[in-house]
Amino acid sequence: MPADAPGLVVESSHLTKIYQDRQIALNDVTLGIEPGSVLGLLGPNGAGKTTFLRLVLGLHRPTAGWCKVFGKPMHPNAADLRRRIGFIPTNPQFPKGMTPIEYLDYMGRLFGMTREARKPKLAKLIRAVDLLPQSGQPISNFTPGMTARLAVAASLINEPDLLIWDEPTHGLDVEARRGMLELIKTLAAEKSMILSSHNLGDIDEVCNHAAVMNKGHLIFHGSLSELKGRIRKNHYELDLDGDQKAIAKTVQQIKTLKEVLSASLRHRRLDMKLADDAANTGVLAMILQTLYDNKVSLISIRTLGMQTESAYMDLVEKEDHRGFARLYLPLSEAA
């Protein structure tokens, strides 16, 4: 869907941010986020993810281009739009002397909620994030997991239509991370979300769309399945069983096939890449026959081309290579 389509939750056009007239943090980003999307915002450190989120929130003014939220221009004075957004920054901080109840009550008052509206809302949120036993304890004594759950409650106090969470599982242990992911799945059923994360497993589990950024550029935006489908699919991993010498002989024979780009063996696990234009069913049939001829058993076979992590790394590496190559092209060709 184009960025100017009606009904988008977030849309940007040529969005650019330059700091101190020299650091290009975001460069010409155009995208649209549809209602109901759970968008995973991916990219290495310095890719421009946090800058993009700050522009969507209206915390910064763009150097060029524009951003709309719920169809209206976002800017630092657009308080009416920010009231419809629930935001969690990376490593959220809270007043140490307050309790969860006191802090959430304070947030409710900032949003203009009456005392009668606040009391049931606070009780519901405290229970929803499983902080009822700690509701009267000082926040200063909280674990990272408890702090993360309080941040979730604070982001929901205004019943937002859009949630923007920056690294929500950062610093959490396995149990707290699992609880956060389950909460995201529940919220995703009724709200649009933007989740920035370095954990590609989290994105794979809870998101249905992805945006990949690198060095300020948006290098991919689409469904998660489209991201996975962009990379080479002819990449397989085979778990083998049998005599070690027979397995080694089999791998050497597989390497002679012209359709096989590479084949490496490690601890009876064969990593194998086929040519992009190879008819994989025919090549795999020959490989299975070779295994049979050498009395080597196949325990399992799986494709490595459908993992979000593989797709993301492949995309970023290709973009970095193109950027490096452009340095050595004449200006007319590099454009």
N, C-alpha and C positions, 0 to 999 in steps of 0.2 A: 504493500500500500504506500503511495507517495506521501511525502511529509506534509502536504497541504490537504490531505483527505480529512473529511469531517469526522468528529467523534474521537479523535486521538487523545489519549491521556497526556502524553508529552510529545511535542514535535519541535525539531530544531532545523534551522536552515543556515548553512554556511557558518555555523557557530565557531567563533575564533576568540581565543584569549591570549594576549601577549602581556607578560609582566615586565615592568620597567623598560619598555620599548625594545627589549632584546631577547627575552626568553619566551619562545612560542610554546605555551603549555597545551593549547588546543588549536587544531588547524582544520578549518573548513568542514565541520562535522554536521551532516544532514541525516536525520533519521526520524522515524515516527514509531511510537509505542501505543499499541491498541489496548482498549480496555480488556481486563482479564489476563493480560500478559504477566508472566513472571520472568523478567529479563535478567540474565546473568551478565554483569559487566566485567569483562576480563581484560587483562593486560599486565605486563611486567611493571615493576616500580618505575615511576616517571612517565607512564604511558599517557596520562591525562585523565584518568578515571575520576579522581577526587575533584579536579577542576571542573569536569563536566557536571558532576553532582552539585557542586556549589553554584554553578550557573542555572541548573534546573531549579534549585531552591531559591534563586534570586539573591544569594549572599554576595555575589560579584556581578559586575556589569560586563557584558561581552565587549571585546574590542571591535568585533565585526559580527554580522549575522544576528540572528534572534532565536529566542526560545519561547515557546508557548506551553502553558500547563492548563489543561481543561479548556483549551481553545482561546485562552487569554494570554497576552504578553506577560512574561515573568520579569520582574525587576526588583531592586532592593526595597521598594515601597509597597510591593504587592502583598500586604499582610493577609488580605482576604483569600488569596490563593494558598499561602503557606498554612493557613488554618485547616486546609483540606489535605495536608501532607503530614505523615508521621515519619520523623527522621531519627536514625541512630547513627552517630559518628563512630569512627574507629576509636576504641578505648574510651567509652563514655565516662565522664566524671560527674560526681554528685556532691552536694554539700555534706561533709562528713558528719556534722553534728545533727543532721536530720534523720528521722526514721522514714521508711518507705511510705507509710501513711501520710506523714507530714509533707514529704516531697510531692507526692501525687496530688494531695489536696492543694498545695501551692500552685502546681501546674494547672489544675482545674480552675483555680481563681484567675490565673493569667489568661485563660481562654474565656473568661466571663461566665463560667458556670455557677449557678446558684448553689447554696449549701444543700438544698433539697435534692438537686440533681447530682451533686458531687458524691454524697454519702453512698448511695447504692452503686454508683459507678466505680468508686474506689474499692469497695468490697468485692465487686465482680472481677476487677482487674487483678487484685492481689491473689484471689483464688485461682484465676486463669493462669498466672505465671508461677503458681505454687510457692508463694512467699508468705502465706498466712501465718506460719509459725514464727517468722522473722519480722512481721509487720511492725512491731514496736521496738525493734532493735536498731541501734545506730548503724547507718550505712557504712561507717568506717570499719566495722567488723566483718563486712561482707567478703565472700570468696569471689573470684572472677565470674563464676557461673551465676551466683546470686545477683551480682552487679549487672550482668547481661540480661537477666530476666526482668530486673527493675527497669532497664532501658527499654525493653519491649513494652512493658506496661505504660511507661511515660510516652512512648510513641503512639499509643492507642488511646490516650485519654481524651483526645478530641474527635474520636470516631472518624479517622481520616479515610479518604477514598483512595489515596496512593501512599504506599509505604516505600521509603528510600532508606535502605540499611547498608551502611558501609562496613564491610568485614564483620558481620554479626557473630561469626564463630571464632574470631581471632582470640587466641589465648585460652580457649576453653579446653577442659579435659574431655576424654572420650564420652563420658556419660552426659556432661553438660552440652556438648556439641550435638549428641543424638537428640536430646530434648529440644534444643533450638531448631533442628531440622524438622522435627515432627510438628512443632508450633508453626513453622513457616508453611508447611504443607496444609495445615488447617486454615491459616489465614489466606493462602493462595486461592482457596475455593470461593472467596468472596471479595477479594481486593486485588488491585493491580500492584505489582511490586517491582522495584529495581534493587538487585542485590549485587554489590561489588564484593568480589572474593578472590583470594589467591588459591583457595582450595577448589580445584576443579572437580573433585568428587562431590562436593556440596552442590555445585552448579548442575552437575549431571543428575543429581538426585531430585532437586526441587524446581528447576527452571524449565520452561518450555521454549524460551528464546534466548539468544545470546548476542552480545555486541562485543567485538574484540578491538581493543585500541592498542596502538604501538607508536611511541614517539609523537603523541598528539594527534595522530591520524586514526580515523575509523576505518579498519581494514576488513571488517565483516560485520554484517547485521542481518539476522534472519533466524529461522527456527533452529533449535538445537540439532534436529535431524539433518538439516541442510549443512550445518557446520561440519558434522561428522562425515557427510557425504562428499565433502570437497577434497578429501585426501585420498591417496592411493588405497584401493580396496584389496589389491592383490598382495596382501601382507599376512602371512599365516604363522602360527606357532603350533608345532606338533609335539606331543609327548609320546615317546617311543619306549618300547620294552623289548629286550632280547639280548643276545650276546653282544658285548661291546665292540668286538671286531666286526661283527656283521653290521652293526649300526654305522660304524665308521665307513665301511665299504659302501653302504647304501647312500650315505651323504655324499661321498665322492662321485657316485653315479648320478645322483640328482644334480650335482653341480655341472655336469656335462650337458644337461638339457639347455638348449638355446633360449627357451622361454624363462629360465630361472636366472634372475639378476644376482642373487646372493643366497647362500645357504650356510649357516653356521650352527655348530652343535655345542651345547653346554649342558652337562649333566643329563644326557639323554633327552634334552629338549631342543628341537630343531626350529630355528628362526629362519624363515624363508620368504623372499620377496620375488614376485613374478613381474614380468614386463607389463606395463599398463595396458598394452593391446593384446595381451595373451588371453586365449580362451581358457579361463581358469578351470572349467570342468574337465576339459581334455587333458590339461597338464596334471591336474590332481589325479586323474585316472591313471596316468603313466607313473606317477609317484607312488600311488597305492600298489600298483603292480610290482614296482621295484621293491617295495617293502615286503610284499608277499614272496617274491623270488628269493629274497635274502633271509626269509624266516624271521622278520622283524615285526612285532606287533604294534599296532597303533592304539594308544590308550585314549587320546583325545586330540581334536583339532579345533582351532578357533582362529577367527580373523582378528587382526590387531588394528584394522582400519576403521573401526566404528567406535573407538573410545574418544571421549571429549578431550582428554589430555593429549592424545596423539594428534587430533585435529587442530587443537589450539597451538601446539608446538610447531606443527608443520606450517601453519598459516603465518605465525610470527617469523619463523626462520626464512620463509620465502620472501616475506616483506622486507626483512633485514637485508637479504641478498640483493633484492631489487634496488634498495636504497644505496647499497654499497656500489652496485654496478653503475648507478646513475652518476656517481662522482667521476667516472671515467668516460662518460659519453659526451659528445659535443652538445652544447646547450640546446640546439634544435631537436636532437634526438631524446634528450633527457626530459623534455617537457611532456 
